[in-house]
Amino acid sequence: MEELATTAIMTDRQSSAREQGLVHVVLIMIYKLLRITEIAEDTVARRVVARGAEKLKIHDPQFVVMGKAVLHQCFFFVYHCIREHHANQVYVANFLSTLLGHVGEAGQDYASKCVNEMLSKNMSVQDEKIGSRELDIFINKLRKSRMDPTFLTLVRSCCACQGNGIDNNQGKVCDRLFKDYTDAVIQLHADHTYLLRVEWNTDSLYY
């Protein structure tokens, strides 16, 4: 009983945060700070190609560091407002493309958690908010990230909800991902230019 009462109180507070407009204000802040994530991702990209001492000189400007800290708190708030809350998830899903803009190599961990929470637990979000545009964003980010597990998890979330497969989305993901998968899927190629003779243990039972 105590656990049920605690859950009811938490749900009421989550609903109040949406009804009083707090969730909307925070989502607007997240939208306004999209440029912070873009600059941070550019810093990551430049650091990847830099070499030696040059790499140490590349870092986020102070205003980006502060912006990322603000974004972390914003996404932390949103995540706990939508956790196990159907109505709030549907509401926040209206800003799905904004949330996806913050998911990346220099993005926010809680941005990924928010998207995954909505897609994996709310069929209404899958049916009403996931279209070709959103799937293209997922696939493009997956290609750009070179198989980052974060995006693999998000793509998987588009294909199933609460253990039930979503045939339509699965088909669209396959069409987009495997149409040209050379930069999205790891491939193994045997190299026979250098061969090494292996001496097998003839005493082994498995020889």
C-alpha positions as CSV (number, residue, x, y, z in Angstrom):
1,M,0.0,0.0,0.0
2,E,2.8,2.4,0.9
3,E,4.5,1.7,-2.4
4,L,1.2,2.4,-4.3
5,A,0.7,5.6,-2.4
6,T,4.2,6.8,-3.3
7,T,3.7,6.0,-6.9
8,A,0.4,7.9,-6.9
9,I,2.1,10.9,-5.4
10,M,4.9,10.8,-7.9
11,T,2.4,10.5,-10.8
12,D,0.4,13.5,-9.5
13,R,3.6,15.6,-9.3
14,Q,4.5,14.6,-12.9
15,S,1.1,15.6,-14.1
16,S,1.3,18.9,-12.2
17,A,4.6,19.7,-13.8
18,R,3.0,19.4,-17.3
19,E,-0.3,21.1,-16.3
20,Q,1.5,24.2,-14.8
21,G,3.6,24.6,-17.9
22,L,7.0,23.7,-16.3
23,V,7.7,20.9,-18.8
24,H,6.9,23.2,-21.7
25,V,9.2,25.9,-20.4
26,V,12.1,23.4,-20.0
27,L,11.5,22.0,-23.5
28,I,11.7,25.5,-25.0
29,M,15.0,25.9,-23.2
30,I,16.2,22.7,-24.7
31,Y,15.2,23.9,-28.1
32,K,17.0,27.3,-27.6
33,L,20.2,25.5,-26.6
34,L,20.4,23.3,-29.7
35,R,23.3,25.4,-30.9
36,I,25.3,24.5,-27.8
37,T,25.1,20.8,-28.8
38,E,26.0,21.6,-32.4
39,I,29.2,23.5,-31.3
40,A,30.1,20.7,-28.9
41,E,29.8,18.1,-31.7
42,D,31.9,20.2,-33.9
43,T,34.6,20.3,-31.2
44,V,34.5,16.5,-31.0
45,A,34.8,16.2,-34.7
46,R,37.8,18.5,-34.8
47,R,39.5,16.6,-32.0
48,V,39.1,13.3,-33.8
49,V,41.1,14.4,-36.8
50,A,43.7,16.4,-34.8
51,R,47.0,15.0,-33.9
52,G,49.5,15.3,-31.1
53,A,49.7,18.5,-29.2
54,E,47.1,20.1,-31.5
55,K,44.4,17.8,-30.1
56,L,45.0,19.2,-26.6
57,K,44.3,22.7,-27.7
58,I,40.8,21.8,-28.9
59,H,38.2,22.1,-26.2
60,D,34.7,23.5,-25.6
61,P,34.5,27.2,-25.0
62,Q,33.4,28.1,-21.5
63,F,29.9,29.1,-22.6
64,V,29.4,25.7,-24.2
65,V,30.6,24.0,-20.9
66,M,28.0,26.0,-19.0
67,G,25.3,25.3,-21.7
68,K,25.9,21.6,-21.5
69,A,25.5,21.7,-17.7
70,V,22.2,23.5,-18.1
71,L,21.1,21.0,-20.7
72,H,21.9,18.1,-18.4
73,Q,19.6,19.5,-15.7
74,C,16.9,20.2,-18.2
75,F,17.0,16.6,-19.6
76,F,17.2,15.2,-16.1
77,F,14.0,17.0,-15.2
78,V,12.2,15.9,-18.4
79,Y,13.2,12.3,-17.9
80,H,11.7,12.1,-14.4
81,C,8.6,13.9,-15.7
82,I,8.0,11.2,-18.4
83,R,9.2,8.2,-16.6
84,E,6.3,5.7,-16.4
85,H,3.9,8.6,-17.3
86,H,1.9,8.0,-20.4
87,A,0.3,11.4,-20.9
88,N,3.6,13.3,-20.3
89,Q,5.4,11.0,-22.8
90,V,2.8,11.8,-25.5
91,Y,3.2,15.6,-24.7
92,V,7.0,15.6,-24.8
93,A,7.0,13.5,-28.0
94,N,5.7,16.6,-29.8
95,F,9.3,17.9,-29.3
96,L,10.9,14.6,-30.4
97,S,13.0,16.1,-33.2
98,T,14.4,18.6,-30.7
99,L,15.4,15.9,-28.3
100,L,17.0,13.9,-31.2
101,G,19.1,17.0,-32.0
102,H,20.8,16.7,-28.7
103,V,21.6,13.0,-29.0
104,G,25.1,12.4,-30.3
105,E,28.8,12.0,-29.5
106,A,28.8,15.3,-27.6
107,G,25.2,15.1,-26.6
108,Q,23.3,14.4,-23.4
109,D,22.9,11.0,-21.9
110,Y,19.5,11.9,-20.5
111,A,18.4,13.0,-24.0
112,S,18.9,9.4,-25.1
113,K,17.1,8.1,-22.0
114,C,14.1,10.4,-22.6
115,V,13.7,9.1,-26.2
116,N,14.2,5.5,-25.2
117,E,11.7,5.8,-22.4
118,M,9.0,7.2,-24.8
119,L,9.6,4.7,-27.6
120,S,10.1,1.5,-25.6
121,K,7.0,2.0,-23.3
122,N,4.4,4.0,-25.2
123,M,2.8,2.6,-28.3
124,S,0.9,5.8,-28.9
125,V,4.2,7.6,-29.4
126,Q,5.3,4.9,-31.9
127,D,2.1,5.2,-33.9
128,E,1.7,8.9,-33.9
129,K,5.2,10.5,-33.6
130,I,7.6,8.1,-35.4
131,G,7.5,8.7,-39.2
132,S,10.0,8.6,-42.1
133,R,11.6,11.9,-40.9
134,E,12.3,10.6,-37.4
135,L,13.6,7.3,-38.7
136,D,15.9,9.1,-41.2
137,I,17.3,11.1,-38.2
138,F,18.0,7.9,-36.3
139,I,19.7,6.2,-39.3
140,N,21.8,9.3,-40.3
141,K,23.0,9.7,-36.7
142,L,23.9,5.9,-36.6
143,R,25.9,6.2,-39.8
144,K,27.7,9.3,-38.6
145,S,28.5,7.8,-35.2
146,R,30.0,4.6,-36.7
147,M,27.9,2.1,-34.8
148,D,27.6,4.0,-31.6
149,P,25.7,1.8,-29.1
150,T,23.5,4.8,-28.1
151,F,22.0,5.0,-31.6
152,L,21.8,1.2,-32.0
153,T,19.6,1.2,-28.8
154,L,17.4,4.0,-30.2
155,V,17.0,2.3,-33.5
156,R,16.0,-0.8,-31.7
157,S,13.5,1.2,-29.7
158,C,11.8,2.2,-33.0
159,C,11.3,-1.5,-33.9
160,A,9.6,-2.8,-30.7
161,C,7.5,-1.5,-27.9
162,Q,6.9,-3.4,-24.6
163,G,8.2,-6.6,-26.2
164,N,5.9,-6.3,-29.2
165,G,7.5,-5.9,-32.6
166,I,6.4,-3.0,-34.8
167,D,6.3,-4.4,-38.3
168,N,5.9,-1.1,-40.2
169,N,8.9,0.5,-38.5
170,Q,11.0,-2.6,-38.7
171,G,10.5,-2.6,-42.5
172,K,11.4,1.1,-42.8
173,V,14.5,0.7,-40.7
174,C,15.7,-2.3,-42.8
175,D,15.0,-0.4,-46.1
176,R,17.0,2.7,-44.9
177,L,19.8,0.9,-43.0
178,F,20.6,-1.9,-45.5
179,K,20.1,0.1,-48.7
180,D,23.6,1.3,-48.3
181,Y,25.1,-0.3,-45.2
182,T,28.8,0.1,-45.9
183,D,29.2,3.0,-43.5
184,A,26.8,1.7,-40.9
185,V,27.4,-2.0,-40.4
186,I,30.8,-3.5,-39.4
187,Q,32.0,-5.9,-42.1
188,L,34.8,-8.5,-41.8
189,H,37.0,-9.4,-44.7
190,A,39.5,-12.3,-44.7
191,D,43.0,-11.3,-45.6
192,H,45.0,-14.2,-47.1
193,T,48.1,-12.2,-48.0
194,Y,49.9,-13.4,-44.9
195,L,49.3,-17.0,-43.7
196,L,50.7,-18.6,-40.6
197,R,51.0,-22.4,-40.2
198,V,49.6,-23.6,-36.9
199,E,50.9,-26.7,-35.3
200,W,47.9,-28.6,-33.8
201,N,48.2,-30.6,-30.6
202,T,47.8,-34.1,-31.9
203,D,47.2,-35.4,-28.3
204,S,44.1,-33.3,-27.9
205,L,40.8,-35.2,-27.7
206,Y,39.3,-32.6,-30.2
207,Y,42.0,-33.1,-32.9
